[in-house]
Amino acid sequence: MQRKIILEDGTSYVGTSFGSESDKKLELVFNTSMVGYQEIISDPSYTDQAVVMTYPIIGNYGINSDDFETVTPSIGALIVKDYVDEPSNFRSEESLSECMAKYDIAGVSGIDTRSLTRKIREIGSCKVLITNDTVSDEEGKKILEAWDYAHDQVKRVSTQAEVNYGEKNKDKGPKIVVVDCGVKMNIIRSLVEMGCYVVRVPHNTTSKRIEEINPDGILLSNGPGNPEDNEETISTVKALHGKFPIMGICLGHQILALSYGAKTYKLKFGHRGGNHPVKNLDTDKLEITSQNHSYAVDTESATKAGLEITHINILDNTVEGLKCTKDKAFSVQYHPESAPGPQDSKYLFESFIKMVEEK
């Protein structure tokens, strides 16, 4: 079945359908990772987005039940050059298309993804309609003009109730509250592997409830959407300054910055992939990092808010890490838990655990 991709400026591409055949109105972004499409489609940070994979061959190793980052994927669509429907991998349990159809994720293959990626770099992340090839470019453009992005993504992907992990560590390891704004499961797995007992709480959990749990530390998770939409979470974090050690990852990094009075802004086309170079200003070393975000923390406002910049992106000098020493709080814009991606930044979890144990 032929499918059409129409961008908000009227540009269109035609390809072949796989996965769900539902029409979709989404935000169009691209990812430069060469592997990890299962983790990408199951990362809650991609909620309501259509992801263009710049690596051409997608689907070749199938899908397995162990590598999901969330139970119910919420990505909107995957756009690829060459889709492989007969995976070759002893771990594979189903094809990518079968998995995507199950979770209503649209797929379009046969697209010139180099051209489409250049288009996104030129005009920025934009609205996109995925529909039948009978819809005209002008009609699609009008549909997108009448539609706007949602602001409730975090609410939709966050847990609705408290969940505990790492029972074996309950009486001997540090207790960590993970504020779930769309957490990747590998963040929780990483904490449990390091001996932590984890309490995952909804994004709108009050500071009073977190104090009742009495954790040894708090981790603010990744997640989708505009960080400024999360007023409840920002207020909760502000009320917890100095009471518990805090670590923020991705959206959690932005929320921590906002809780101190810094500002955030939307990047032209964001950072998504497993090859982003970041400089650690404390050690003067470079880390190759896994990233997935549309927004960044404003440098000047972070400094004015009393936050110290600890990491910067080598490609565009955006803020990649912050800390407030007196409150024992720090954050990074990238993903130290990887999945997929390099593991240069695993040490950050060790730094967090050390901070928690010294509190």
N, C-alpha and C positions, 0 to 999 in steps of 0.2 A: 504493500500500500504506500502510495506517495504522500509525503507530508511536506508542509511549507513552513518556513521560518520567516516571519516578517518582523523587522526591527521598527522602532518608533519613528525613524526617519524615512520609512518606506522601502528600505533595502530588503531584498528577499533572497532566500536560498531554498532549493527544493532537494529533498532527499528521500530515503526509504525509512518506513516506520519499523521500530522494534519496541518491546515493552508495551506500555499502555498506549492506546490510540485516542485518549481523551484530549480535547483542546485545552491549552494552557496559556495563561497570561502570567509572565514571570519577569524576574530581573536576569539579564544576560551577563554572564561572567566567564572567565576562562581559567583553567588550571594547567600548569606546566609539568605536573608529575608524570613520570614514565610508568609507574605501577601504583596500585592502591585504589583502583576504581571502586572496589567493594566498600572500603572505608570511606571513600568520598561520598558515595550515594547514601551511606548510613550516618553521615556526620550531620547532626541537627543544625550546625551553623549554615548549611546550604538550604535551609527552609525557604521555599518560594523562589528558588533560583534555578535557572537553566545553565548548566555547566558545560562549556566547550572544552573538550580534552585536546590539548595540543599534540600529545603523543598519538600517532595514527591508529595503532592496533589495540582495540579494546574488546574484552570479553574472552580472550584466549585462555584464561585459567579458571573461568567459571566463578561460582559463588559457593562458599561453605558456611556452615552455621556458627563457626567459632570467631569469625573476624568482623562481625557487625559492631558498630559503635553505638547503636541504639536499637531498641526492640522494634520500633516502628519508624522507618525512614520517612523524612518529610521533604526531601529534595523534590523539585518540580520536574526536571528533565535532564537528560544527558545527550550531548550532541557530539558525534564522533566522525572520523574519516572512514575507518574500516572496522565494521563490527563482525566479530567471530561468534557464530552460534553453536559451534561444536568445540567446547573447551577441552584442553588436554592437560589434566592435572589430577593426581590421585586423590586430592582433597576435595575436588569439585563435587557438589551435590545437586546443582541445577545450573542452568545457563543464566547469564546476566539478564537476558530478555524475560525469562520466566519469573525471575525475582522482581524485576521492575514492573511487570504487569500485575503481580500480586499486590504491590504497594502503590499502584496508580502513578508510576513514574514514566513519563513519556520519553521515548528515545527516537533520535533521528540519525541515520548513518548516510554515508556517501556525500558528506558535506566537505567542501574545501575549507577545512578548519584553519589553515594558515591565513587565508583571505579573511575569514570571519574574525579571527583573533586580531589581525591588523585593524579591522574595522572597529573592534571594541577599544583597542589602544588609541584609535583616532578620535572617536566620539565619546568614549567612556562607557562604563557599565550603563545599560539602558533597558528600557522595557522591550519585551519580545512576546510575540504571539506564535504559538505552535498550533497549526490548524490544517485543514484539508487544502490540497493544492488548487482547489476550485475557488478559494477566496482570493480576491484581487488585492494587490499591494495597497491600493488606496482604501479599500474597505478595512483591511487589517490595521492600517495606520489610524483610522478613525476609532476603531475599537480600543486601541491602546491610548489614544488621547482622552477617552472617557473613563479610563481605569487608572487607579493609583495604587502604590504599594501599601500593604497592610502594616499595622503597628503593633500587632499582638503576637508576633512570632514566639517570643520567649514564653509567654503564657501558654501557648499551644504545645510547646515541646518540653516544658519543665515537668518534673514529677508532681503528682497531685497529693502525695502523702510521703511521710518520712520512710526511708528504706535504709537498712543496715547492711554493711558488708564487712567481711573479715572477722567473723565470730572467733576464729582461733586466736586473734590478736586482742580480744576484748579486755582481758585483765592484765595484759603485759605491754601492750603498745600504746602509742599516743592516740587519743581520740580526735579525729578530724571531722569537722562539719564541712561538707561540700554543698555550697549554695548552687543549686542546679538551674542554670539559665539555658541549658541545652548541652549538658555535659557529655563529652565523649567517654565511653566506657573505659578506654585505656588510661584515662586519668585516674579513675577509681582503681583499676587493676594495678597501676603503678604504685599507688599509695598502700594498697593491701600487701603487695609484694615486699614493700619496705617495712612491713610490720605494723601498719596502722589499722585501727578500727575506724571505719568510715560511717558517718551518718549523713545520708543524702537528704537534703531538705528542699521544699519548693522555693522558687525564686522570690516569692513574696513573704517568706517567713520573717516574723518580726525580730527585732534585736532582743526583746524580752524572752522570746522562745529560745533563741540561740543561747542566751545566758543561762536559761534553765537547763539546757543540755550540758552546759559547762564543758565545752571542748578544750583541748589543748591548743588547737589552732583552727583556722578557717581558710578554706580554699574557695575562691570565686571562679566559677567555671567559664568556659567558652560558651558561645551561643550566637543566634542569628540577629539580624536587624540593627536598627539605630540604637546605640547605647543610651542616648538621651530619653528613649521611650520607657526606660526602666526606673521610674522615679521611686517606687517602693523599695527596690533593691538598693538604690543609691542612698536613700535615707537610712536604711538599716545598717549599711556599711559605715556611714558617717557616725552613727550612734555607737559603733563598736570600736572606733579608733582607739588604740592604746590598751584595749581590754584583753585582746587576744592577738597572737601573731597572725598575720593575714598574707596569703599569696594569691595573686590574680593571674589568670591565663586568658589571653585574647580578649573576648568581651569582658571578662573579669578584670583585666588590666585597665580597660577603658572605664569601667564602673568605679574601680578604685580611684582613678584619677579624677573623675567627676565628683566623687564623694569628698575630695579635698578642695574642690572649687576650680579645677582645671577645665579646659574645654576640649571637645573633640570635633573633628570635621571629616567629611567624606572624601576619600581618595578618588581620583579619576577612574581607575579601573581596579583598584585594590591589589592585594598580594595573595596569590594562591598557587601553591606548589611546594616542592620539597628541596629547593635549591637556593633559598634566599640567604645571602651573606649578611651576618650581623656582627658588629664589633662590640665586645665587652669592654667598656671603658675602665673597669676596675683592673682587669688583667692585661688589656691591650691585645687580646687574642680574638681571632675570628671564629665564628660558629656558622656552619651551614645548617639552616633551620627549615622546618616545616611550617607553612603559614596558610591562613585562610581568613581574610578579613577585608572589609570595605572601608572601615573607619580607622582614624589614627588620632593620637593625643597631640594637641597643639603644644609645641615646644615652649614658647614664651609663657603661656598660661600655666604650664606645669611648674616651671621655675618660680613664677610668682606665687604659686600655691605652696611653695616650700618643699616641693618634691625634687629629689636628685635624679638626674637622668643617668642610667647605668649602661644602657645599650642603645646603639643606633644602627639603622639600616644603611649598609654601604652603598646601595644603589640610589637611594633618594634622600638619605639623611633623616628619615622619619624616626620618631621615638619608638624604640623597641623594648625599653625596660625602664622602670622607675623604682625608687625606694624612699621610705620615710623611716630613718633609723630609729628615731625616738619612739615611734609607735610599733616598731618591729613589723613593718609592712613592706612588701615589694611585689612587683608584677612584671610580666613580660607579654609582649604582643604576639609572640609566636607559640609553638606547641612543643614543650619539652617531652611530652609523652609520645610524640611522633604519630605512628599508625595512620597513614604511612609516612615514611621520611627518615632522615638521618637522626642519629641519637647523640649528637654532639652536646645536647643541652640537658641530658638526664641529671646532671649534677645539681640542677636547680631544685629538684625534689629533695636531694640530700641536704641542700642548704636550708630548705624549709623545715625538714625534720630536725636538723641541728638547732635551728632557731626556736622551734617548739619545745625541744628538750631543755633549752637554756632559759626558758621564760620564768 
